[in-house]
C-alpha cells in the first residue's frame, strides 16, 4: 500500500452503500442550492449594507417558496 493511510481508508469507505447514499443526498442538496443561486442572482447582489442584502435575500426566498409551492407565475 502506497500513500497516506488516511487517504486509503477514506477511499475504501467511499465504496460502502451508506457513504454513497449520504453523498447522493449531499449532491442533490448542493445542486438545488446552486440552481437557486443562479436563478435569483444572489451570488452577486447589487445592494450594500446588511439591511439591504437581508431584504434582498428575504424577497428571493419568498419568490422561491411561491414558485416551489405552485403559487408563482400566473397565480
C-alpha angles and dihedrals in degrees: 000000000000128000134025115342091218091057091049091050092049093049093050089050090055090066093064120103092232093055092046092051092051091046092050090054091049092049090052093051093046090049092052092049091050092051092050093049092049094046096047100037092232093143088077116024118187093217129092126209131046097264094052094045091047090052091049091052092047092051091048092049090051091050091049092049092050091049093045094051095045099253095108128096113017098012 
